[in-house]
Structure formats: structure tokens, C-alpha cells
Amino acid sequence: MSKRTLLMAVLCLGLAAPAAYAANASGSKSRPAGINAREHRQTARIKNGVKDKDLTRGELDKLRADEAAIRAEERVYRKSGDGLSKSEVKDLEKDLNKTSKEIYRAKHNDRTPGGGGGQ
């Protein structure tokens, strides 16, 4: 690689890094995008499972209850102090991971609404 190419690469990285930092720093302090974004993605996955007829009524009710419990827990954490602490974020992420696995299992267990599935 020539010196000129290397210099241009370093210059581009130098200009891109502050822009990336500014995008992260401008986020809302009261609602971390990670938790809320995951909640929205999981809700979309559940809706997709309903649309594709991958979820039974019982599975749907359980997943919606799990999502509601996570939102309620997040509300309690937010009311207890200034935003979410690292341990609270970790706990919410653990709950979201568990629910994500449950969504996957429910969508891929060959059960369908109306009892037409195998298991």
C-alpha cells in the first residue's frame, strides 16, 4: 500500500470517528435505544409469527404477557432512579434474551393455530 493510500485511509477514519461518536452521544439519556429497539424488534417478530400462522393462541398470549412483564419491569426501574443502572440494563437484557428464545421456539415448533401442527 502506498503512503498516499495509507494517509487517505487514516484521514477518513479520523473524520468518521467523531461523527460516529456524535451520533451515539446525541441519544436520549432516559431511554437507551438498545432496550427499546429490542422490545420493538421482538414485538415485530411476534406480529410476524401471527401473520405467518406460526403461533397458536396460547403461545401468542404467553409471549405478549412476557413482553408486558418486561415493559412493566422497565417502568419500575425507571421510576426508582435516574434512568437505568448497568445492573438493571443487564437484568432487562437477560429477560429479553429469554423471551427472544421463546419467540424462536414458538415460531419453529410446527404448531399452528387450529391444531394442524405436529407436536
Residue pairs with C-beta under 8 A, 6 or more apart in sequence:
27 33
29 83
30 78
30 83
32 83
32 84
32 89
34 89
34 93
35 74
35 84
35 89
35 92
35 93
35 96
38 93
38 96
38 100
39 67
39 70
39 71
39 96
42 67
42 96
42 99
42 100
42 103
43 67
45 100
45 103
45 107
46 55
46 60
46 63
46 64
46 67
46 103
49 55
49 59
49 60
49 103
49 106
49 107
50 60
52 107
53 112
53 113
54 106
54 107
54 108
54 112
55 63
55 106
55 107
55 113
56 106
56 111
56 112
56 113
56 117
57 113
59 106
59 111
62 102
62 106
63 99
63 102
63 103
63 106
66 95
66 98
66 99
66 102
67 99
69 95
70 92
70 95
70 96
70 99
73 91
73 92
73 95
74 84
74 92
77 84
77 85
77 88
77 92
78 84
84 92
109 117
109 119
110 117
110 118
110 119
111 117
111 118
111 119
